[in-house]
Amino acid sequence: GLTLDPSEFFVSDGAKSDSANIQGIFSDDCVVAVQDPAYPVYVDSNVISGRTGKASDNGYEGLVYMPCTEENGFFPDIPDRKVDLIYICSPNNPTGAVATKEQLKTFVDYANQNKAIIFYDSAYASFITDPELPRSIYEVDGAENCAIEFNSFSKTAGFTGVRLAWTIVPKACVTEDSEPGKLHALWTRRQNTFFNGAANIVQAGGVAALSPEGRKQTDEQVSFYLENARIINEGLKSLGITTYGGGNAPYVWLKTPGELSSWDFFDKLLNECHVVGTPGSGFGPAGEGFFRLSAFGHRENVEKAVSSIRDRLQI
Ligand SMILES: Cc1ncc(COP(=O)(O)O)c(C=O)c1O
């Protein structure tokens, strides 16, 4: 395995802020590739920074969308042109798909050949139960030369409101004509200037979450949410609805029945079953016709929602 130096870990208040801010240390004319659908922060941070063109029904001009579809198992092919920055999220929000080591290797090889940087969001890594699936991109040889990884206590330890995360910027990571250490120095300067660190009391909570007792409790919590996902998946499948995800992720990604649009299915689910979820089209053009259900909930509510769907959804 790869050995990282503690100075390559940056403790922060969130994978959201870090994955939004990271583009700020790169040139304005970088070409950006995103998984489609994706956690909206990747696209919107680049839109706000002026790195994209106008919005259309097919997304933003100037962005390279990498469609994640049923056909490719919700993991994209490498870009068909030269790009500079690539966002990958695994386990994925919203599709719940987890990249294999072989799939990640195609991107690591592409990035090293093209001097691109991969932003790898592994905020849901603790939901991976399959030992064959990588929990970090650094499990792939050569990733330290091209990948920056984000992780968080939010999903593992329920710190969403507490705020604690970390980002890894290896000193070996290089892009275009930069020397090793340059990106690491830029991110250090960016964080030291714009940010004063996660609160000590919060960091003490993080240390407790990493203790043997803390790990036992967080493992139990993750298993609890995975069981919720299983219950949701089973309920939907019993109605003949096609679903993905959920096995190694807290999200179930369903194909809307009757080829309804994501928003029409939202209305149907709300009106007929009194259940709220997230329309897939909100995550990018390739999310149209899909819908995300979250497993983050009390068991009683999840069971109630699933039986309401089973009893009332008219398909
Ligand atoms: C993929 C992904 N990354 C990051 C985050 C946010 O993490 P944090 O709470 O550490 O900011 C989320 C939360 O929804 C997410 O879905």
The ligand as an SDF file (V2000), in Angstrom:
LIG
                    3D

 16 16  0  0  0  0  0  0  0  0999 V2000
  -20.8380   12.9580   -2.4030 C   0  0  0  0  0  0  0  0  0  0  0  0
  -20.8600   13.8580   -1.2430 C   0  0  0  0  0  0  0  0  0  0  0  0
  -19.7390   14.4710   -0.8660 N   0  0  0  0  0  0  0  0  0  0  0  0
  -19.7150   15.2960    0.1850 C   0  0  0  0  0  0  0  0  0  0  0  0
  -20.8640   15.5580    0.9140 C   0  0  0  0  0  0  0  0  0  0  0  0
  -20.8250   16.5240    2.0470 C   0  0  0  0  0  0  0  0  0  0  0  0
  -19.9780   16.0920    3.0620 O   0  0  0  0  0  0  0  0  0  0  0  0
  -19.6920   17.0330    4.2970 P   0  0  0  0  0  0  0  0  0  0  0  0
  -20.8550   16.9440    5.2240 O   0  0  0  0  0  0  0  0  0  0  0  0
  -18.4210   16.5120    4.8910 O   0  0  0  0  0  0  0  0  0  0  0  0
  -19.5270   18.4350    3.7880 O   0  0  0  0  0  0  0  0  0  0  0  0
  -22.0520   14.9390    0.5640 C   0  0  0  0  0  0  0  0  0  0  0  0
  -23.2860   15.2130    1.3310 C   0  0  0  0  0  0  0  0  0  0  0  0
  -24.3830   15.1420    0.9050 O   0  0  0  0  0  0  0  0  0  0  0  0
  -22.0590   14.0840   -0.5500 C   0  0  0  0  0  0  0  0  0  0  0  0
  -23.1840   13.4760   -0.9520 O   0  0  0  0  0  0  0  0  0  0  0  0
  1  2  1  0
  2  3  1  0
  2 15  2  0
  3  4  2  0
  4  5  1  0
  5  6  1  0
  5 12  2  0
  6  7  1  0
  7  8  1  0
  8  9  2  0
  8 10  1  0
  8 11  1  0
 12 13  1  0
 12 15  1  0
 13 14  2  0
 15 16  1  0
M  END
$$$$
